Amino acid sequence: MKTKPIGIRFNQGEYDLISDYARREGETFSEVVRKGAICYVSPDHFKGYRSLAQLASSAEVDDMELLFGQFLDDFVHAHDKRSLIEEEPEWKGDPGRWRYDFAAAAHKLSHDNDIAVPRWVLKDEYVAETPYYAFGTTNPEFQAYLRETTPREYQWHNLFLGENVLSRA
């Protein structure tokens, strides 16, 4: 890669601080300055946040509950939240109910964070054919409670999981 040299002036204290850091990390002065600039203009770049699409394409469904929880934690801290939900997931295997959970979560997180709802979320294939109630309950009173308290975005996807469905986010 050919780059155009750019002169950046640092005072002696800044230069020493960056040089010491580069030496400790085994990097060049230029690498440290480049990474610092990237972190400034793209704060999420080096944090390893994974989008819903990345989770779907790389993770086993058995691991999804833990990974989805991590996604929600990362979403809270991400600067570019839109990038974590905008791409439609392509599943590695049969996602089971996770297909609907991802869509409902992206739908709700979009509304909660003033982000345009991604188009993929509104496709019919992301609406469960039959209602799913938390814990697979068949208790009519509990089902009624879940219908009343579940956020509308989850209801739209035919999921009834209660009011604290995204309490981590």
N, C-alpha and C positions, 0 to 999 in steps of 0.2 A: 504494500500500500504506500503510495507516494503522498506525502503530506506537505503542506505549505508551512514553512517555518514562521512561527509567530513569536514575537518577543513580548514576554510578560516580565514586568519589573517587580521584584520583591525587595522589601527592605531586608537588612541583614538578619534581623530576628526571625522574619517569616522564612527566609531562605534556610537558616539553620534548623528551624523547626521541621520544615518539609524534608530537608536532607537527613536529619536524624531519623525521622519516621521511615523514609525510604530505605535507609540502611538497616533498620530493625526488621523491616518486612521483606528485605531482599529484592527490592524493586528499584528501578531507576527513578531519578528525580522527575523525569518527564512522565513516567507511568503514574506516579502519585498525583501529579498535577492534572493529568488527563482524567483519571478516575474521580478526582475531586470536582472537576468541571462537569462531568457526566452526572454525578450525584446531585449537583446543584440544579441542573436543567431537567433532570429526570430522576427525582428522589427515590422512585421504586426500583430503579434499574438493577441494583446489586442485591436487593433484598430477597430474591428468590420466591416472590409471590407467584402462586400458580392460579391460573384462571379456571373457571368451571370447565371450559373446553379441554384444557391441559389435563385436568383431573380425569375427565371422562375417557380420554384417549390413552392414558398411561396407567391408571390404577385398576386394581382388581376390585370388584364389587364388594368383596368381603372386607376390604380395608376402607371402604368409602365413608363410613360413619366417622371414623377418626379424622380422615382427610378433609371431609366436609366441615367438621368443627374447626380444623386448622384454617380452612379457607375463610370461614366467617371471622375468625380472629384476625387474619391478614387483611380482610376487607375493611375492617374498622380502621386499621392504621394506614392503608394505602392512600396515596395522593390521587392516583389515577384509577378510581374505582370503576369507571366505565370499561376500561380495558379488561377487567377481571370477569365481566359478564356479557360482553358484546358478541363474542363468537359462539356460534351454535356448536354444542358438543357433538362429537362423533365418538360413539362408544366403542371401547375395546371388545366388549362382549355384551351379553344381554344385561341391561342395566336394571331390570325389574322396575320397582317403584321410583328409583333414583331419577329416572327421566323426568318424572312429574315434579319431584322435589327440587331439582335444579332449576326447572322453569319457574316454579312458584317462588323460589328464593330470589332468582334474578328479577322477577316481576316486582316483588315486595321491596327488595333493596333499591331498585330503580326509583320507585315512588318515594321511599324514605330519604333518598339522597338527591332528589331533583335531577335524575338522569333519565334520558329518553328510554323507554322500554324497548329492549332489543326485539326486532321483528320475529326472530325465531321463537321467542317465548309465547307468542300468540297463535302459533300453529296448532291445529286440532290434535296432532299427534302428542302434544304435551298436556292434554287434558285426559285424566284417567276415565276409562269407560264406565266404571262403577265407583261410587264414593268410597274413599278410604278414610277410616276413622282411626285416631290415635290408639295405639295398643291393640288394634284389631277389635275394638269393643263392639259388642252386639247389644249392650245395655241401652234401651231407648232413651232413658233420661240423660245418660252421659252423652249419647249421640246428639241430643237436642242441645245440651250445653256446648258441645264442640261446634255445632252449627252456628250458635249465637256468638261465640267468642273468637273463632278463627278469623284472621285477617282476610279481607275480601279477595286479595290476590291469590291466596291459597284456595279459597272457595272456588274461584274461577277455574282452577285446575282440578277441582273435585277432591281436594284434600282437606280434611277437617282435623287439625292437629292442635287446636287451642290457641290461646292468646300469646303465649310466650314461645311460639315456634322458632323465632329468630332472636331469642333473648341474648345470645352471644354477640349479635351484631347491633 
